[in-house]
Amino acid sequence: MELDRETSWKAITGQRRALADLLDSLADEDLDRSSLCARWRVCDVAAHVALAPQVPSAWQMAVAGARARGSFHRLNHDLAVRHANARTGDELVAELRQFADDRRLPSLTQGRRVYRGW
């Protein structure tokens, strides 16, 4: 089933809010636990989702890319970890809610995937 653009964005908004609600129900120590993603804590995953609509500048991406030695996966992980480490769980939840309706995506992502369904 292919979703139209508007339906896709409504689903993303709903999932961002649902994630914020779930994280809000967790104890602080739960946010520091390992997620199902190897080497990612729960708070790192939350930070990754919160960062998606907060599009970094080209300069920030270049610096992060150099730190990651050109590895996109390392860059993605490192940005999320830095973001998570600089915030409390409450701040991550607030960011998820603040940007839940935002439709910006980093230029490096394949935005068309959002519109073609899951």
GISULMO-V557227 format. One record per pair of residues at least 12 apart in sequence whose ideal C-beta (glycine too) atoms are under 10 Angstrom apart, sorted by sequence separation. I is the first residue (numbers start at 1). J is the second residue. D is the distance in Angstrom with one decimal. If there is no record, write none. Layout:
I/J/D
I/J/D
//
This chain:
30/42/6.4
31/43/4.2
32/44/9.6
63/75/9.9
64/76/9.0
67/79/9.4
83/95/8.8
30/43/9.2
31/44/9.3
35/48/9.9
65/78/10.0
31/45/9.7
61/75/7.8
64/78/6.6
28/43/9.2
31/46/7.2
64/79/5.7
67/82/9.5
26/42/7.3
26/43/9.5
61/79/8.9
64/82/8.6
23/42/7.5
60/79/8.7
22/42/9.6
23/43/8.3
26/46/9.7
23/45/9.4
23/46/5.5
56/79/7.6
22/46/9.3
51/76/9.2
19/45/8.6
20/46/8.5
23/49/9.6
19/46/6.8
23/50/9.8
79/106/9.8
48/76/7.1
51/79/6.4
20/49/9.1
48/77/8.4
51/80/6.6
54/83/8.7
19/49/6.1
20/50/8.9
50/80/8.9
76/106/9.7
19/50/9.0
48/79/7.8
49/80/8.9
51/82/9.7
47/79/8.1
48/80/4.0
51/83/5.6
76/108/9.2
16/49/6.5
44/77/7.4
47/80/4.6
48/81/9.2
50/83/7.1
51/84/9.5
75/108/9.1
15/49/8.4
16/50/8.3
44/78/9.9
46/80/8.6
47/81/7.4
50/84/8.9
44/79/9.7
45/80/7.4
47/82/8.2
48/83/7.8
16/52/8.6
40/76/9.9
44/80/4.7
47/83/4.0
48/84/8.3
72/108/7.4
12/49/9.7
16/53/8.6
40/77/7.0
43/80/8.8
44/81/5.3
46/83/9.1
47/84/3.8
50/87/8.4
39/77/6.8
43/81/8.8
44/82/9.6
46/84/6.9
47/85/8.5
38/77/9.9
41/80/9.3
44/83/8.2
45/84/8.6
47/86/8.7
12/52/8.8
37/77/9.1
40/80/7.2
41/81/8.0
43/83/9.1
44/84/4.9
47/87/7.1
12/53/9.4
40/81/8.2
43/84/4.2
44/85/8.8
46/87/9.0
50/91/9.1
51/92/9.9
54/95/7.8
39/81/9.0
42/84/9.0
43/85/8.2
50/92/5.7
53/95/9.3
37/80/9.9
41/84/7.0
46/89/7.8
49/92/8.9
50/93/8.8
53/96/9.8
65/108/9.7
40/84/9.3
41/85/9.7
43/87/8.0
47/91/9.8
50/94/9.0
51/95/8.3
52/96/10.0
54/98/9.5
43/88/9.2
47/92/6.0
50/95/4.1
53/98/9.2
54/99/6.6
61/106/7.9
43/89/6.5
46/92/4.7
49/95/9.1
50/96/5.1
53/99/4.4
61/107/8.7
42/89/9.0
45/92/9.9
46/93/7.7
49/96/6.5
50/97/9.5
52/99/7.9
53/100/8.7
55/102/9.5
61/108/7.3
44/92/9.9
47/95/8.3
50/98/8.6
51/99/9.0
53/101/8.9
54/102/8.2
43/92/6.4
46/95/8.6
47/96/9.5
50/99/6.6
53/102/3.6
55/104/5.2
58/107/8.7
42/92/9.7
46/96/6.8
49/99/9.1
50/100/9.8
52/102/8.4
53/103/7.2
54/104/7.7
55/105/7.2
56/106/6.8
53/104/4.6
55/106/5.2
56/107/9.7
32/84/9.2
52/104/8.0
53/105/7.1
54/106/8.8
55/107/7.3
56/108/9.6
31/84/8.2
52/105/6.4
53/106/8.9
55/108/9.7
52/106/7.0
55/109/9.6
51/106/8.3
31/88/8.9
32/89/9.0
52/109/7.7
31/89/4.6
30/89/8.6
31/90/10.0
28/88/7.8
29/89/9.8
28/89/5.6
31/92/7.8
27/89/8.8
28/90/9.0
31/93/9.6
26/89/7.2
24/89/8.1
23/89/6.5
24/90/8.0
23/90/9.2
26/93/9.4
24/92/9.7
25/93/9.8
23/92/6.6
24/93/4.9
23/93/5.1
24/94/9.5
22/93/9.3
20/92/8.4
21/93/8.4
24/96/9.1
19/92/9.6
20/93/4.9
23/96/7.2
24/97/9.0
19/93/8.7
20/94/8.1
22/96/9.9
20/95/8.6
21/96/9.1
20/96/3.9
21/97/9.0
19/96/5.9
20/97/4.9
18/96/9.5
19/97/9.8
20/98/9.4
16/95/9.7
17/96/7.4
20/99/9.9
16/96/5.4
17/97/6.7
20/100/7.1
15/96/9.8
16/97/7.8
19/100/9.1
16/98/9.8
18/100/9.5
16/99/7.1
17/100/5.0
16/100/4.2
17/101/9.1
15/100/8.9
16/101/8.4
13/99/9.6
14/100/8.3
16/102/8.7
13/100/5.1
12/100/8.4
13/101/5.4
12/101/9.3
13/102/8.6
12/102/9.4
13/103/8.8
10/101/9.6
12/103/8.3
9/101/8.4
9/102/9.6
12/105/9.7
9/103/5.8
8/103/9.9
5/103/9.3
12/114/6.9
11/114/9.2
8/113/9.1
9/114/7.2
5/111/9.8
8/114/5.0
9/115/8.7
11/117/9.6
5/112/9.8
8/115/5.4
11/118/8.4
7/115/9.1
8/116/8.2
5/114/7.6
6/115/9.3
8/117/7.3
5/115/4.7
7/117/9.0
8/118/8.7
3/114/8.7
4/115/7.2
5/116/9.6
3/115/7.1
4/116/9.8
2/115/8.4
3/116/7.5
4/117/9.2
2/116/5.9
3/117/4.5
2/117/4.6
3/118/7.6
1/117/5.9
2/118/9.7
1/118/8.7
//
